[in-house]
Amino acid sequence: MLITSPLPHLSLPDPASELSGDEEARAIELLHSLVAMPSVSGTERPAVELLAARMRELGFRTTIDAVGNAIGEIGSTDPEAREIILLGHIDTVPGDIRVRREGDLLYGRGTVDAKGPLAAFVIAASTTPVPSGMRLVVIGAVEEETPTSRGARHIALRRPPFACIIGEPSGSDGIVLGYKGRLLMEATITTANAHSAGPSPNAAELIAAWWNRVQAFTETFNAGRERIFERLQARLREFHTTEDGLTERASAVMSFRLPTDVGPDFLETRLRRLGSETGNLHLRFGGHEEAILSDRNNMTARSLSVAIRAGGRAPRPTVKTGTSDMNVVGPLWSCPIAAYGPGDSSLDHTPHEHISMAEYLESIIVLRRALTHLLTAAG
C-alpha cells in the first residue's frame, strides 16, 4: 500500500539545536533504565510500568491501556485535538546481553530494536513546545516482535492522527519509507513408518522436496526483479521430525517477505495450489501482513528530512525487508507516516546489539525539529 499526503512549505525556525546538560542526563538515564529492564514479548508489564512512571515525571499524562501499551500525552486534553503519534515498541526478542557502557556505546537487548528510538521519542516530545489545540502522543507498544502485533492492532483502532512517526532504527540520518509484507507457513507431512532401507521417501524427504518446490517457485517469480524490496523472499526457519513406530511426521516453518504487489492472501492461494500436488501435505498460514510504502514527499518524511539537513547531514531515505508496526497502522490511518530512530538495524536481534550514545542524542534533536515542523503544519 502506498501512503501519500499533501506537502506544506517547511521553512520554520528550528527549536534549540542542542540538548542541555540536564536533558542529556535524563535521556541517557531513561534509555539505560529501559534496556536494563527485560521485556521479551509477552512479559513487558514491568518495563511498561517503568516507562509510564518516567513519562509522568517528564510531564506526560500517562495510561496503560487494555492490552498493556504505555501511552503518554502532552498538550491539549480536547478529544478532538489534532494528534501526532510517535509509536514505538517496548518488547524485545529473547537473548540476555549484559547491559554495559563501553565508551560511547551502550550494550543490551533492545538498545537498537527498539528502546533507543522509543526513549528518543519520550525525551523529544517532552522538550518540544506544543501549540494550543495540538497533542503529542508517545506509545510504547507491546508484542511488536511477534506475529500478533497486539499492541499496534489495538492502537490502530484510535482516531487517525494528523501524522505518525514509527520508532525503528534508521540511523540518525535515515528515514524508513516502507516495509515488506509477511506470510508465515507451517507445512506438515505424515506417512506410514517404513524401514530406512526401503524405496519410498520418508516424511523428512517429502518436506525437503516441498521446500525445494517453494524455492523454485520464488526464483521463477523473481525473474527480472533486481531490487530486494521488489523480490519475494522465502526462508526456512524450522524443521522437525518425529516418529512413534507406526507413523513418521515432518514439519517445517517457512516465512515469506512480500513486495508491494504481492498480498499475503494471494500468496497463500498460490502456495495452496502448489501444495495440492503433494499428497498428505497439510499447510497452515499466519502472520498475514501487507507491505507498505510511503511517498518520500509525505509531510512526516519531509519534516524529518528538513530536520536532518538542519544538522548538516544528508537524509537517507530507505526501505526495509522486514516488517514493523507501520504495516499495521499505516493502511488503517492513511496519514503521513515514516519510521525513524537511532541505531544500526543490522544489529537487530544479534548477540552484539548496541547503540551509540552520540547518535541517540543527535536523534532527539532531529525529532524535536521534525515535531516542531509537524505541529506548525497541523495548527
Secondary structure, DSSP 8 states (H G I E B T S, - for coil): -EE-------------SS--HHHHHHHHHHHHHHHHS--BTT--HHHHHHHHHHHHHTT-EEEE-TT--EEEEEE---TTSEEEEEEEE--B-S-----EEETTEEESTTIIIIIHHHHHHHHHHHTS---TTEEEEEEEES-TTSTT-HHHHHHTTS---SEEEEE---EEEEEEEEE-EEEEEEEEEEEE---TTSSS--HHHHHHHHHHHHHHHHHHHTTT--SGGGS-EEEEEEEEEEE-SSEEEEEEEEEEEE-TT--HHHHHHHHHHHHTTSTTEEEEEEEEE--EEE-TTSHHHHHHHHHHHHTT---EEEEESS--HHHHHHHHH-S-EEEEESS-GGGTTSTT-EEEHHHHHHHHHHHHHHHHHHHHHH-
